[in-house]
């Protein structure tokens, strides 16, 4: 069945993306895109640090290419590195930045880390951001902390454009879950209104429609009074 073929292809792409995510940790990895070409499989890796992904003299790319070809039975994999324009607007890169900071400084400074990252994202031009940190922070009991700023849609068609990412930070106290939701600045809201200057508005004078000229009423001719036959003129006869 052709449906099974498509499902198998998508599952294979998912496995390749998961393997690349595990292999490229702490290098600002955003997402992976796989395109099938006549020459083979083209794998595009979006990252904020292309130098760390490529490695010295391209050693990391060569090793990754050999591994993908052997493990996933690819014919001729070609890896391409693409740099992310604005890392502060990418949800996965922001979540990875929070995870690296927690693993480096510990869970005691999670508030300062959350507020600093949130400020950087809003300065980059985002309409809104939400950061949820769940786990044993900072006490021994699990809690959920929420950092929120700006405007963020959570339902409707506009919510599909919100960028989300889930990542885990491995600490001595346990695993901490991090969820980041960013509303990009280029999204179009249905209730947004643009105000124009008066100079851009041209006045259009509409003339009132002319009333249709009514035809003059026709003058009726006076009716001729005809005498009835039985009403003849009477003449007086002298006696």
Secondary structure, 3 states (H helix, E strand, C coil): CHHHHHHHHHHHHHHHHHHHHHHCCCCCEEEEEEEEECCEEEEEEEECCHHHHHCHHHHHHHHHHHHHHHHCCCCCCEEEEEECCCHHHCHHHHHHHHHHHHHHHCHHHHHHHHHHHHHHHHHCCCCEEEEEEEECCCCCCCEEEEEEEECCCCCCCHHHHCEEEEEEEECCCCEEEEEEEEECCCCCCCCCCCCCCHHHCCCCCCCCCCCCCCCCCCCCCCCCCCCCCCCCCCCCCCC
